[in-house]
Amino acid sequence: MGILDSIPHVNAVPSHRPWPRAVVTEAGWQAAIDRLVEGGLTLLGFWGEPTAVHMAMLDGGSAEIAVVTYACTAGTFPSVASRHPPALRLERTIHDLFGLVPAGADDLRPWLDHYVWGKSYPLSGRNASRDVQPYQFLPAEGEALHQVAVGPVHAGIIEPGHFRFTANGEHVVRLEQWLGYTHKGIESLMQGASLEAAAKLANRTSGDSAVAYAFAFARAAEAALDVEVPRRATYLRALMAELERLANHFGDIGAICNDASFALMHAQTGILRERTLRAADAAFGHRLMMDVVVPGGVARDIAPDGIPALRTLLAEIKKVFPRLIELYDNTASLQDRTVTTGIVKADYARQFGAGGYVGRASGRNFDARRTLAYAPYDQLSFEVPVLEAGDVNARVWIRIREVEQSVELIAQILDLMEPGEISSATPAGRGACEGLALTEAFRGDVLVWLRLDGELRVERCHLRDASWFQWPLLETAIEGNIIADFPLCNKSFNCSYSGADL
Amino acid sequence: MRKTLLESLTHGSLTEPAPAPDEAALAELAAKVDRAAQARLGRSLAIREVDAGSCNGCELEIHALSNAFYDIERFGLRFVASPRHADVLLVTGPVTKNMRQALERTYNATPDPKWVVAVGGCAIDGGIFRGSYACVGGVSETIPVDLHIAGCPPSPTDLLKGLLALLEHVSGKR
């Protein structure tokens, strides 16, 4: 049974690929929310347009996806967040950008809008102004409680955001995040952009996931245009995606240990990360492999000395990494910091549809590469590690196991890849069309939805980072932990600020 | 652990020779850096990194400066946690409007003499985010900039060349 069978809808939009999109009335919208609340479906995305809102939902069992659209004829839509909390920040963002009002919402505080853009509701297409009010943090009351305000400028070399801790002595009673500092207006810059310019923006939505975003953007555009990508191009894309995953996981494993004052691991994984980026540079001409994945295929083939560079890298990782795993596993003082610290409850991981190591360390068995089996992962064999403990330690172990899987994947791809074309034409003149795609970035699934006009210009594009559904869980994970463990918990999530601020 | 530690001692160093200071950076600095300020500092600079809305790509490469290959601390350059301890602000991003005030406050909290280095294409003129309702544009539209390091993102070697040029100037070597 398809997702839309249980949701009353008016009509399905014909040019939406590869999954269906249907327009619903209030009854259908509420039925969709019912399914999210029961847990039968997982919220994948929630975004606006000047006069409509869309929700993408996943049936994890059947790996089906559907989008429902509610036309906001009166400038309002029934609130999703008041019944399904994972939608909250996305709902506040829709209000900030489009001025659409979620009817029945409990929380209408701005999220991305800090009242300094010089205009309100920037994507609404109308001139409206909004009452400026100082940001109100949620209250926490009690005799012994005090607040600690951190950010937006942090002590380390990291992205900006504000954390408001309410603490009782050393123990965190509540953490509330206030983000939006890196909001660049990416979705407004997308509007009217050529495919090429839009792909560049997608690459720079979250620089650490440049390949994953470019991959998702390209696949969404290819779905919309109904274009097949040559086999070799899909292998090259996966090669880059796995190199990106390796580089980030090495960086994270070291940085988590460093936040527990274990600098040796940081130094060692830093070497592996640098070697990975150098191999990526040798193979694809850019250390972060930006702008290589493009709609239709890849912009350039792997350099002739790229393949030996990658094989040398794999040999080095296989030699060094097992010893680092042993080092992590046998250092009791380090485990003392990571085991049972910052637990994400399995129920929350499931309810929020937490992707990546955050979800998989808390029992959520989802990886877009396997569940949705997009090319070329349908041709490759790999395992998806899942753990139940949900603590910092489990999130480290998921990364360790994923490093091993990525090494195997790269080796398989190098063996399987045959000479051939590396891109297909993206034909114009097919009229307006829409596409949706998910790819698995190192921190979780990235969703891209777009609508193209007949001249291959982007009419509307929404990019949803995995961090949207992970950041709120960090607020739950830190509760009852001491403030000094916050950097450790935060690093074990390593959520993107730029990716979620857009 | 002992084996890993011992090996690091007995194997050769991974750290690479220093690149030459960037000529373009030297030219840009020659016009700007105040000679009087040079005398006040030794051959050491404390750097405070400020992300003013970057995509985080520049941060990744700035981080890499501390790995064994580049080992930025051997030059007397080190990253500090507070602008109050800093001589240099290393600013990335197209300066989002949501970060403008924080950037100004960070600049004002940095004691004189101080230098500002704008890192990456966005920090020069807003880069691909230029013209957005949410971005101011280049860093120099918000605070005075002494040196620009181009690239999207600049590689660690590019960063090192620019910072070494700054160090040479500040220490009055040229």
Boltz contact constraints between the chains, C-beta under 6 A:
constraints:
  - contact:
      token1: [A, 114]
      token2: [B, 98]
      max_distance: 6.0
  - contact:
      token1: [A, 116]
      token2: [B, 97]
      max_distance: 6.0
  - contact:
      token1: [A, 117]
      token2: [B, 97]
      max_distance: 6.0
  - contact:
      token1: [A, 117]
      token2: [B, 133]
      max_distance: 6.0
  - contact:
      token1: [A, 117]
      token2: [B, 134]
      max_distance: 6.0
  - contact:
      token1: [A, 122]
      token2: [B, 133]
      max_distance: 6.0
  - contact:
      token1: [A, 152]
      token2: [B, 102]
      max_distance: 6.0
  - contact:
      token1: [A, 153]
      token2: [B, 50]
      max_distance: 6.0
  - contact:
      token1: [A, 153]
      token2: [B, 102]
      max_distance: 6.0
  - contact:
      token1: [A, 153]
      token2: [B, 106]
      max_distance: 6.0
  - contact:
      token1: [A, 155]
      token2: [B, 81]
      max_distance: 6.0
  - contact:
      token1: [A, 157]
      token2: [B, 49]
      max_distance: 6.0
  - contact:
      token1: [A, 157]
      token2: [B, 59]
      max_distance: 6.0
  - contact:
      token1: [A, 157]
      token2: [B, 62]
      max_distance: 6.0
  - contact:
      token1: [A, 157]
      token2: [B, 63]
      max_distance: 6.0
  - contact:
      token1: [A, 159]
      token2: [B, 51]
      max_distance: 6.0
  - contact:
      token1: [A, 159]
      token2: [B, 56]
      max_distance: 6.0
  - contact:
      token1: [A, 160]
      token2: [B, 51]
      max_distance: 6.0
  - contact:
      token1: [A, 160]
      token2: [B, 99]
      max_distance: 6.0
  - contact:
      token1: [A, 180]
      token2: [B, 98]
      max_distance: 6.0
  - contact:
      token1: [A, 181]
      token2: [B, 98]
      max_distance: 6.0
  - contact:
      token1: [A, 181]
      token2: [B, 99]
      max_distance: 6.0
  - contact:
      token1: [A, 182]
      token2: [B, 53]
      max_distance: 6.0
  - contact:
      token1: [A, 182]
      token2: [B, 96]
      max_distance: 6.0
  - contact:
      token1: [A, 183]
      token2: [B, 96]
      max_distance: 6.0
  - contact:
      token1: [A, 183]
      token2: [B, 98]
      max_distance: 6.0
  - contact:
      token1: [A, 183]
      token2: [B, 134]
      max_distance: 6.0
  - contact:
      token1: [A, 184]
      token2: [B, 53]
      max_distance: 6.0
  - contact:
      token1: [A, 184]
      token2: [B, 96]
      max_distance: 6.0
  - contact:
      token1: [A, 184]
      token2: [B, 129]
      max_distance: 6.0
  - contact:
      token1: [A, 184]
      token2: [B, 132]
      max_distance: 6.0
  - contact:
      token1: [A, 184]
      token2: [B, 134]
      max_distance: 6.0
  - contact:
      token1: [A, 184]
      token2: [B, 135]
      max_distance: 6.0
  - contact:
      token1: [A, 185]
      token2: [B, 132]
      max_distance: 6.0
  - contact:
      token1: [A, 185]
      token2: [B, 133]
      max_distance: 6.0
  - contact:
      token1: [A, 185]
      token2: [B, 134]
      max_distance: 6.0
  - contact:
      token1: [A, 189]
      token2: [B, 132]
      max_distance: 6.0
  - contact:
      token1: [A, 200]
      token2: [B, 128]
      max_distance: 6.0
  - contact:
      token1: [A, 204]
      token2: [B, 55]
      max_distance: 6.0
  - contact:
      token1: [A, 207]
      token2: [B, 55]
      max_distance: 6.0
  - contact:
      token1: [A, 207]
      token2: [B, 56]
      max_distance: 6.0
  - contact:
      token1: [A, 207]
      token2: [B, 57]
      max_distance: 6.0
  - contact:
      token1: [A, 208]
      token2: [B, 56]
      max_distance: 6.0
  - contact:
      token1: [A, 270]
      token2: [B, 67]
      max_distance: 6.0
  - contact:
      token1: [A, 271]
      token2: [B, 68]
      max_distance: 6.0
  - contact:
      token1: [A, 274]
      token2: [B, 67]
      max_distance: 6.0
  - contact:
      token1: [A, 274]
      token2: [B, 69]
      max_distance: 6.0
  - contact:
      token1: [A, 288]
      token2: [B, 57]
      max_distance: 6.0
  - contact:
      token1: [A, 327]
      token2: [B, 1]
      max_distance: 6.0
  - contact:
      token1: [A, 498]
      token2: [B, 55]
      max_distance: 6.0
  - contact:
      token1: [A, 498]
      token2: [B, 56]
      max_distance: 6.0
